Amino acid sequence: MSHLPPPDRPATTIPLLQQWARDSRRLVMTTAYDAVTARLADPIVDMILVGDSVGNVCLGFDNTLPVSMAMMNHHLEAVARTRPRALLVADMPYLSYHLSPEETLRNAGGFLQRGAAAVKLEGGAKRLAIVRALIDCEIPVMGHLGLTPQSVHAMGGFKVQGRGTHDAVQILEDAHRLQEAGCFALVLEGIPSELAAKITQTLSIPTIGIGAGPHCSGQVLVLHDVLGLTQGHRPKFVRTYVDGFDLLQQALSHWAEDVRRSVFPSAAESYSLPAASQKAVCTWVKPQSGDQSEAR
């Protein structure tokens, strides 16, 4: 039995997401960085995030800091061309919302012009003015608290946040500040499940967890992690549902072997000439060097 929604389902909107959360319907978000992954994810999830995690997942960087607006625009445009029904959210990369309100509005507005329905940015109290400015310009904002990857150096690495009393209360208070500033939802990453539960219980907007336990309004994972396409260390909070890397590598290996054994392509994968053209080609004889000038 298929678990896919009908192909003509209505587009997911922010009010609809918020209503689903109020109705205790769990929300599902994953990443997409190109047309292929967007088409793969769209029939299944409620939200697609064009994340700056593209830096780690697709571009070979150690973290998200080198990701630029130009890179994000490139990947967002590829995803947006598929016209997803899921809500399309674009990550504001490092330094795209730190320097001035004017540049922030230009960058975020450019995302909406390229097809995003909302933007996501990291941080708490320090981001309130920026969030309000974006909301005032009708740009929906998803917040992001806890383990914020753009702060990897300040945090001393990718570590669970909010375990200490002061830090836990700070994250809880920041969540309420972001809601008051106008965020329509919050990503909670890498925090204890009890803290995420308290935040979810006391907010009126949805929370999307990643490494934040089971009590959030919904969950997000990187698509490549779910499908087992990443190699090396995987965080504790990742559950992989298929060994995609191995399966795809096996398929590619089978094709390469068929090429080397001369069994690919077969007649079924080849084109044929019409009879008259085939006869002309088969009877063609290379002209002698003296004949070539006459032919010209």
Secondary structure by P-SEA (a helix, b strand, c coil): cccccccccccccaaaaaaaaaaccbbbbbbbccaaaaaaccccccbbbbccccccccccccccccccaaaaaaaaaaaaaaccccbbbbbbccccccccaaaaaaaaaaaaaacccbbbbbbcccaaaaaaaaaaacbbbbbbccccccccccccccccccccaaaaaaaaaaaaaaaaacccbbbbccccaaaaaaaaaaccbbbbbcccccccccccccccccccccccccccccccccaaaaaaaaaaaaaaaaaaacccccccccccccaaaaaaaaaccccccccccccc
